[in-house]
């Protein structure tokens, strides 16, 4: 039964994905890489990047290319330490290349032209509502940086966590006085459904959504169907599906870009 549902899911994705004549740009390290459409409105824009860990190669390259401002959102302790190091190193050029995996050296980032005006950091968890105290679970393997708001089913039920304060997209936009959000990147280990659903309910429609859907990795019939319904919800709110990477990373772009 699960194999049949999976086949239907893949057919659904292939049917929804459209081709585009726009240039698709890829930024970041092999681990931290994201693809999006290169549009003029990205220059001097303010974007949101939620879930950054210890690899902000995409964000740094985006700032350098588009002279933009990036709002980083991540309450992970290791991400906070990493960003503190980055801020201390602003103005320095890169002396190393990227390394494999999600643990980049500070010296791999080209920070020469970047200032505090380009980087804003919220030590919150992106969620469907603001000002909620949430349990933020650590990964079982301490080598991994990614914490999650979604407790997974483990044999060991004593999963470690910290309490973090939530924030939603609406509050970030209001605080940063963003008139139109040109791009949002979300990689938040299972909390994306709550965050995106809240954003759409509030009638906030970024021009481009770069999204990892972690839920599909549970590989159950329920998770596959829920992921399909979630994707359909985004499409129903005026988006087209442009690029699929490994069936968990997605690029959604507003219809107006193609049918203006």
C-alpha positions, 0 to 999 in steps of 0.5 A: 500500500505504501509503495502505491501511495509513494508512486502517486506522490511522485506522479503528483509532484511531476505533474505539478512541477513546471519548467521556467525560462528564468535563470535558476541560481544555486548558492551555498556549500554542497550541504547548505545549497539552495536553488531559486530563480534569479529575479531583479527584485532580490537586489537590495531586498530583505529575506528570511532564512529560518534554520541555519545551523553551522552552515550559513554559506547560502546566506553569505553568498546571497548577501554578497550577490544581491547586496541584501539583508538576511534575517536569520532565525534559529534557537539552536545553541550551536547555531547561536555560537556559530553566528556569534563567531561570524559577527566577530569576523565581519570584514574578513575575507575567506581563506578556506574553501567549504568543507563537506557536511554542515559544519563550516569554518568561519574562514570559509565565508567571504565576510569582507563586504558584510556588516551588521546591517546585512545580518540580523539574528533572531534566537527564536524558533519559527512556529505558527504563533509567536511568544510560545515557550516550546520544547526544542529537542536535541538530536540523538547523535550529538554530531548533528547540529539540527534540533527540532520542535517535533519529538520523534519516536525513539526507543529512548524516551528521555530525549534531551531538550531546552525551552525556546521562545517561538516567533512567526513570520508575521512578527518578523515582518512587522519588526523588520518593517518588510513591505514585501517579502521577496524570498523565505528559506525554511529548513526547520526540521518538521516545524515547517507545516505550522510556520508556513500554514500560519504565514498563509493564513495571515495572507503573507505571500513571499515571492519565492519559498525555498522549503525543506519538508522534513515530514516526508522523511518519516516514510509512512502512509500518513506522512506522505499523504500529509506532505501531499496535502501541505504542498497542495495547500501552498499551490492553492495559495497562488504558487507554482512548483519549480524545482524539486531536490530529492523530494524533500527540498522544494522551490515555490514561486508566485504565479504572477512571476510567470503569468503577469 
